[in-house]
Amino acid sequence: MSSPPTLPAPTEKGAFVRDMFARIAPRYDVANRVLTAGMDEGWRKQAIALLAPPHGGRILDLCCGTGDVVFHLLRTDPTLNVTGLDFCVPMLDGARARAPKEARGTTTFLEGDAMALPFEDATFDGITMGFSLRNVVEIDRVLGEALRVLKPGARFVNLDVSKAPNRVWKSLFDLYFYKMVPLVGGLVGGSRQAYTYLPNSLTNHPDADALRNAFTTAGFLDAHYVRLMGGAIAIHVGTKP
């Protein structure tokens, strides 16, 4: 049986991504720490600082995976009520297994689609999303749903890989991202195919300016971003009117 294409067709992307994450779920956390040399932990902390969640607030983490952002939120403020949502059951199983040791407040993990959120309007005091937006089928639908379920004045903060503006830095990062990540990810994460797709998912993803504009078009106020790692990582922020 032939392997699926590195970049699946839009009509096949959702199922492809769900199956891919299901395969790598058991070793996903270890692979992340190895591939980023642990720096991903610091990036999440910076994203949460930009979210500035209110004490006792209700927060939603989209495409939560095994719960990294959820548990960071609760370590930052155990009074938060955090919901993690993902459409990949094995990833959610990993998050639930971690929760007894790592959840310091109230947390819930739900199966669901970021493009069709199962929540009422104006439910959350903040929304986060980490390293996932480039994997969704329709970015605009995710932004629209995030805006809908946020309370007025609340923020959506998205942390993800981006396209570095500096040519030298970009060439160095691309060498690592497109050549080394599939090799190391295959060895540590257990699927070279998955860790070949993940870097290539950046190919058609908007650059930082275009994604900021998408936030504005969706209806967010004060849409802006912060570059990390020479722009290879970016945190985008938008506020609901």
N, C-alpha and C positions, 0 to 999 in steps of 0.2 A: 504494500500500500504506500502510495507516495505521500510525502509530508505536505501539509497545507502551506500556501505561500507565506513568505515572511510578512508581507502586508496584505491582509485579507481584504476582499471586496467589502464595501460598506454594508451590504446586505448580510454578510457573513461575520462581520467584525464582533458583534456582541457574543455570539456563541463561541467564536474562536478565543476571545479574551477570557471568557468564563472558564472554558476547558483548560486553557493554558495556566491560569492562576490555580486551578484545582490541582494540576500536576505538581506545581512547585510549592504549594502551601506548606508541606511539612518542613521544608528547609528554607523557607522564604526569609525569615528573620535573620538567620545566620548569614545567608548570602548577602543581604543588605548591609550588614555590619562589615563584612569582608570587602565588598565592592566599593564602599564609601570610606573605608578605614575609620568607621565610627562617626564620621562627620555628619551623617544624616540626623543624628540625635540633636546636634546643635542647630541644624536648619529648622527642625520642628519647633524647638524652643523659640527661635526668632519669629516663626510664623504665629505662634500662640501669643507672643508679646504684641504683635501687630493686631491680633484679634481683640485683645483687651477685654476678655469676657467679664461681664458683671458678676459680682459675688452672688452666688446662689442661682446663677442663670442656667437656662436650658440650652444646651449646645448640641448641634448635629455634626457628625463627621461623616462625609460622603465617601463612598468606596473605601471603607475603613480597613479592609484587609484583616490582618491579625491584631489590629488595635493599637498600633504604635502611637498615633496622634491622640486617640482616646485616653490612653494611660498617661501620656504627657500632660494632657489637659487636667486630669484628676490629680496628678502630682503637683501641678501649679496651684490648683485650688480645689481641695476635696469637697467644697460645698457645691460644686457644679453638678448638674444632672446631665450626663452625656449619653447621647444615642449614637451608636455606630451602625451604619447601614452599608450593606454590600450585597451583590447578587451572586457571589460565589460561596456556596455553603461550606466547603472545606476551609476557606479563609476564616469564615465566621466561627467554625469549630475551633480553630486555633486561637481566636480572640477569646472565646468563652473559656477555653482551657487556661489561658493566662490570667483571666479576671480575678480568681480567688486570691492570687498572690500580688497582683499589680493594681487592682482597682481600689482606690482609696476613697471613693465616694459612690454616688449612684450612677450606674451605667446599665444600658440595655443594648443588646446587639440584635438587629433585625435584618432579615432578608428583604431586599427591595432594589428597585431600579432608580438610579439617580436622575433619569430623564422623566420619571413619573412618580414623584414622591408621595407616599401614603400618609400625608399629614395635612391638617387644616392650614389655611392661610394664617400668616403672622403668628407662628407657633414658637419660633426659636430666637434666642438672644444672640446667636452667632452661629456661623457655619464654617467648617474647615474642610479641606480636601488636600490630600498629600500624594503626589506622584501618580495621579490617576486620570486627570482631565484629558490627557492626550490619548487615553485608551477608550474614551466613550465614543459612541457613534455620532452624536450631534452635540457639540459644545453649546450651541445656542439654547437648546432645550434644557440642558443642565443649568445654565445661568438663569434662565427664566424660572425654573422650578426653585432654585435657591432664593431668588428674589421674592417669589410668592410666599414661601414659608417663613421668611425672616420677618421679625418685628420691625417697625419703622425705627431707623437710627442704628440698627444692628449691622454687623459686617460679615461679608463672605471673604475668607482668606484662602487662597489657593497656592500651594507650594508644589513646584514641579521643575523638571529639567527644561532648559530653554536654549536658545541659540546665541552663543556668545558673540558680541559685536566686534571684538578685537580679532583680527585675522590670525595672528600668531597664537593667541590663547585658544581660539576656536580649533585651529589645526591640531594643537596638542591634545585638547579635550576630545576631539573627534577620533584621534588615534586611540585613545584609551576607551572611549565609549563604544565605538564601532568594532574595534579589533580585540581589545582585552576583555571587555565585559562578557561577550559570548563565550570566550574561553574559560575565564574564571567562573562565570555564572554556571556554565555547564558542569564544571567540576564540583563546585560547592552547592549550587542550587539544584542540580540533578537533571537539568534540561537545557542543552545548548540551543535548541530550537526556540525556547521561551526567551532566553537571554540574547538571542539574535533579534527576535521581534521587538523586545522592549527598547533597545536603542533606536531601531529603525522606525518606531512609532513617533519619534520626534521629526522625521523627515517632512511630513505634511502638516505638522502642528504649527499654529501661528507663532510668529516670533513675539517678543515681549510687547512691542508697541501694538501689534495687531490684536493681541489678546486683551490688552488694556482697552483698546477701542471696542472690542466685543463686549466687555463689561459695561462700557458706556452705552452702547447700542441696546443692551438688554435692559437698561434703566437704572443702573447703579450710579450713585453720586461719588465724586472724588475718586474715580478709578485711577489707581496708580500702582507702581510695582517697585520692588527693591531687588537689585541684582546682588547675587552672591557668587563666589567662585569665578570672578571675572565675567559674570553674566551667564555662565553655564547652568546656573540655578537661579530661579526667579520666584519671588513671592508677590502675587497679585492681590490687591485689596480693593473692595468695593463696598459702599454703604447704601443700605436701602433708604430711599427718601422717607 
